[in-house]
């Protein structure tokens, strides 16, 4: 592979925004790809994939390059040189890339790869926390799986098509997919491709959604004609899945504290042909109180650390702080206490997170069921989905039922 100066500089620019300005990797890549309209698909792919790769292995590459924050441009070029050497790419004779001791880089890599926190590139506190929560064996396997590049998975929108039709349409567009056992609506791309330019996407035939994420709405067991509440709807990936399962019949109330996310949901719903969704911003406690005891089904896709989706959001490792664990678990407890009151007698509720930590998952459910608010509920089933076992994102899903009147 020959390195091109403008592409390498774009990667270094992107890393500066992410590491020094605290910007989100996906937004930065989107911004940097607009720097030069002449870049083709291969150029854009190099910038995006290299940036994500270097964010994912930030700690390992920094240790090998012997650099620390703040990440100045000379330091970022040193880090890039480490990336290139480890990928077996010949370094060009540029003034920004000082003579690089290739043998030393490879030697340091071999040495540091024996230590998990460097090999899997995580902060000390997270490595300690993960081992304590999951045990050394599972945590080690999970970290390795969460450092692999995520596959592109689509969820068929049954309001507009079926899986066989979608697969055929994508095949015609030059995108080969395969079905995934145990995931009735999922198609996995055999090779990464820009699915958003396809007619199938423009026509609302699918959403991009990981296979594990598709288990959440399915677990709620919704039926057409029911009143369903999605409490933390966000931009609505799972809301749209629920709307399709309800066949657009009944009332699907999408709640969130962020009005801008609900606007995005409305835009997506229009494309998907989902017409039974009613967005409501949670701007006071009255919004929840009005729904007490009225919902057949309630989904709580709770805010969490996101440790199960590090393959997609590798920068989360560097943004996450240990103090956040305490804050988010307190928020989750409160959400369960408040939002569970919307479930009517005989109704069902799913609590889900994209985390793998027991303190956000099974421990939260145990605490809720032992509380006054959870006294009428029983646990029907729980799913602990690990990336190392499933090959997809890490998730937790608990289905509970409220006693009949």
N, C-alpha and C positions, 0 to 999 in steps of 0.2 A: 504493500500500500504506500502510495506517495502522499506525503502530507502537504496540504496547501495552506499557505500563510493566512489567508483571510478566514478560512474555516477554523484553524487553530486559534486565531485571535478571537473569533466569536465565542469559542468554548471558554477561553480565559476570561472574557468579558462576563459571560454567564456565571461562571464560578465566583467571580468577584461580587456580583449582585446577590448570589445565594449565601455565600460564606460571610461576607462583610456587611451586607445591608439587611440580611435576614429575610430576603424575599423568597416566595415559594417557587420551587424548581419548575413546576408546570407553567406558571405565569411567566417566569424568566425565559424559558425556552420559547414560549409563544412570542414574546417580545423580541428576542434576539433573532429569531427566524425571519423577522420583518426587516432586518438591517439591509438586506440585499435581495431585490426581487429577481435577480438573475440566477440565484441558487436553484438547482434542480432537486429532484427527489433524493438523489444519492447524497448530495451536499447537506441537505436538511437532515437526512437520516444520520449522517456522521455527527453533526452538531448535537442533535438531540440525544443520541445514544451515548456519545462520549461524555457529554455533560452528566447524564444520569449515572453512568458508570463511575465517574470520578466522585460524584456526590455519595454514591453507595459505599465506595471504598475510601472515603475521605481520611479516616483515621490511619488505616494501613499505609496509604500512599504518603500521608504527612509524616508518619514515623520514618518511613524509608528515606524520604527526602530531607528529613531532619528539619522540618519547619513547624512553626506554631503561629497561631493568630497574633496580630492581624495578618490576613493573607494579601500581601502586596503583590503586584504583578510579577516581579522577579521570582517570588516564592511560588506563585501559581504556575509559572513556566517550569520551575524545577519539579513541581508535582506532575505537570504534564509529561515531562521527560521520563519520570518513573513509569507513568501509565504506558507510554510508547515502548519503553524497553521491555516491560513485562508482557506486552502484546507482540513483541518481536518485530516492531516497526523501526525501520532505519530513520535515525534522526537527521534532519537537514542541517546544513551549516549556516544557522542563523545566529545573529548576535544575542538574541533573547535566550537561546538554548546553549548555555555554556558547556564546555566539554563535560560529558556525562560519564561517570565511572560505572559502566554497565555491569562489570563483575561484582562490584560492591552492592549495587542495587539488587541483583539476583541473590547474592549472599544474605543480605538483610531480609529479603522476602522469605527465603527458606527458614531463617532463624525466627522471624516474627510469626510465621504461619503455624508454629508449634503452640502458640498462645492464643486461646479462643478470642479474647477481646480484641486482639489485633487482627487475627485471621478473618473474623467475621465483622470487624470494623464497627464496634459499638462502644459507647462510653462505659467507664468502669462501673458506675452506679447501676446502669441498666443490666450489665452482665451479672452483677451480684444479685439484683432483684429477680431477674429471670430464672437463675439457677435455684434460688430460694423458693420461688413460686411453682416451678414445674419439675424440679430435679435436674441434675446435671445431664443425664442422658437425653431426655426429651428436649430440654432447652438447647443443647448443642445441635441436635438434628433440626430443630425448628429454626434456629438462626441461619443455618446453612440454606434451608429451603427458602427463607424470607429474603435471602440475598440473590436468588435466581431471578432472571427477568420474567415478569408475569406474561402469561399467554393472553392473546386477545380473544375474549369470549363474548358472544352475542346472545341476547334473549329474544326469541321470536315473539312478536306482538300478535297474539291470537285474535285481536280485534280486527286485524287487516289481512292476515295470511296464516299459513301453517308452516311447519319446519321444512317439509319437503319442497314447497314452493320457494321459500326463502333460499334454501340451499341451491336450488336450480338457478334462481335469479343471480345469486352471487357467482356461481360457476360461469354463467354467461358473461359476467363482468370481469372474469379472470381471477376470481378469488375462490380458492379451494378451501372447503371447510370439512370438519368431521364432527359426528355426534358424540356426546359424552354420556356414558352409561350412568343412570341414576339421576340425570338432569333432563327431563322431558322437553324443555324448550330451548336448550343450549346448543350452540354451534361454536366450535373452536376453529380459529383460523390456522391453516397449516403453515402459513408464512405471514409475517406482519405485513399489513397493507393499510392504506388510508380508506377505511370503509365509509367515511363521512361524505365522500364525493359520489357514492353510488346512488342510482335511482331508488334502490330498495330503502336506503336510509332516508332520502328526501321524501319518500312516500310513507314513512313511518312504519316500515315493516319490522324494524328491530331497534333495540337499544343495546349499547355496549354495557355489559354487566357481568362481573365475575360469577363463575359457577356457584361458589359458596354463598354469595350474596343472593342468588336466585332461590336458595333454600328458605330464606326468611319469610317472604310473602306466602310461599307454598305451605309453610308450617302453620299459618294462621287459619287455614281451612275455611276461607270465605265462600259464601254462596250468593248467587244473584238475588237482589232484592233486600239484602241486609243493610243495616246502618253500621258502617265501618269507620273507625277513626285511626288515622296514621298520625301519631303524636309529634314525631320529630321528622317531618316529611322532607325538609331540606329542598333540594331541587327535584326530588320526586322519583328517583329510580325505582324504589320499591312501591311507591304510590301507583305508578303506571302499571306495574305488575299486578297489583291488587285490582285495579280498574278492569284489566283484561280478564282476570279470574272471575270478576263479578259480571262480565259480559255487558258492562255499561248500565246494569240495572241495580237500583238501590241508591243509597247515598254514601259517598266516600268523602269524609271530611279530612282535609289535609291541614294539619296544624304545624306552625313553626314560630319561633320568636323572631325570625328574620324575614321581613316582608319581601326583600329583594330575591331571596331564594324561592319564595312562593311564586313570584313573577316568572322566574325561569321555569318553574314547574308548569305554569299555565301555557307557556310557549311550547314546551315539550308535549304537553297533553294535547294541544291542538294538532300537532304533527302526528301524534299517535292515534288520534281519533277517540280519545278518552273523554267522554262528556258528563260523567257522573261525579266528577271531582269538584269539591267546594273548598277553596283555600280560605283559611282563617288565620290571621296573625294573632299570636298569644300576646296581647298588649296589656292584659290585666287578668287577675284570677277569675274574673267573671266568665271568661271564655270557657274555662274548664268546668266551672260550677254549673253552667247551663246544660252541660252534657252529662252530669252525674246520673249514673244508673240507666243510661239510654242506649248504649252501644252493644250490638251483638258481638262485635270483634274490635279489639284495640291492639294496635301495633306500637310498641315502644322500641324504636331503633335508636338506642340511647347514645348520647355523646360519649366518647371514650378516648383512650390513648391512641387507638389505631394501630396497635402493635401487630395485629394480624395482617395488615395491608402494607407492610414496609416495602414489599417488592414494587408496589406502585408509587409509594411516597417515601423514597429513601431519605429525603431531607428531614423527615419527621424525627429520625434518630438524633439529629443535632439540635432540633428545636425543642424537643421534649425535655422537661426538667423534673427531677425527682419530686419536688413539691407539688407538681401537677397531679400526681397519683392520688394524693389525699383530697385535693379539691374536686377532682372528677368523680371519685367514688362517693363523696358527700352529695354531689349533684345527682348522681344516679339513684342514690337512696331516696332523695326527695322526689324525684320524678316518679319513681315506682309508687311511693306513698300517695302522691297527688293524682296521677293519671289513672291509676287502677280503679279509682272511684267512678270512672266513666263506664266501666263494664257492668252490664245489667245481670241480674240473676240468671244463671245458666249460660252466660256468655263466656267467651274465651279471650285470652290475652297472650301475646308473644312479647317477650323481652329479648332483645338481641344486641350484640355489640360486635364490632370487627376487632376485638381484642382477644388475646389468649391468656390473660392473667385471671386466675381464679377470684381475686379480690374484686374484679369488675363483673364477674360472671356468676358462677355457682354460689359464691359467698354472698353476693347481693340477693340472690333468690332465696337462700336460706334465711337471711336476715328479714326479708320481706314477709315470707310465709310465717315467721315467728312473731311478726308485729301485729298490732290491732287491725291495720288496714288489710293485711294479708290473711286474716283469720278465716275468711270465707273461701279462700282460694286453695286449690290443690295443684301440685305439679303433675302434668300429664306425661311430658317427656322433655328431655334436654339433649341437645346435640353440641358436642365439643368438636369443632372442626379445626384440625391442625394442617398447616401447609405441608409439613413433612410427611403426612399420611395421605392427604387428599390430592396433593399436587396443585391445589388452588389456595385462595386466601384463607387466613385463619379467622374463624367466626365462632360465636356462641349463640345458641338459640334455645330459649326455654318456653314451652307452651304450658299455660296454666288455665284452669277452668274455675269459674265462680259457681258456688253451690246454687241450685235452683231455689226459688222462693217457697 
